[in-house]
Amino acid sequence: NAGVTQTPKFRILKIGQSMTLQCAQDMNHNYMYWYRQDPGMGLKLIYYSVGAGITDKGEVPNGYNVSRSTTEDFPLRLELAAPSQTSVYFCASSGTADGYTFGSGTRLTVV
Amino acid sequence: QKEVEQNSGPLSVPEGAIASLNCTYSDRGSQSFFWYRQYSGKSPELIMFIYSNGDKEDGRFTAQLNKASQYVSLLIRDSQPSDSATYLCAGGSNDYKLSFGAGTTVTVRA
């Protein structure tokens, strides 16, 4: 099984540019999440989804948007990139309360 | 804001010793707790989860939960160089969202 697939793995954006981070899972999980991880700061929840068509904000949603049109896909949109969005982004999914499966991450630098 | 705090690191232990990692949480509604291991440049991977007060053992790992004290710990017995990583504690309630601590970096000295 592929599990959770994230693309791209690395990206450099210029300030003000936009991009979409892709996330797909093949485990038929209802729950999907986007986290960002800054050095020494742990993982912060950006957005999450409890099923297709349902999304909600996490702790740090400003500057991001999501959609969930299918069970499998949960893309994260960055509009007007800012240096503060330089981070490592992880997508995760879960089908039960027994923890998440994480993707391999996207390392984003905004210059 | 649900907060999860981990004991400050880094933690350095000799090979074969016990590494002890601690975590406290502020939300009394938290019901499930998780320990993830994250190697440098990699994504977190689940080591253990615990829901009930007491101890839970899986191989060389033992998780301990004390809900009255709002305290979770992870013991790594017979530590190996391959255990060198950052360990993340996470807590969740019935909304399927996890709050993560900042992590404790463990180095096992050969």
Interface residues (C-beta under 8 A of the other chain):
Chain A: Y31 Y33 Y35 G40 M41 G42 L43 K44 L45 Y48 V50 G58 E59 F90 S94 A97 D98 G99 Y100 T101 F102 G103 S104 G105
Chain B: Q1 V4 S32 F34 Y36 K42 S43 P44 E45 L46 F49 L88 A90 G92 N94 Y96 K97 L98 S99 F100 G101 A102 G103
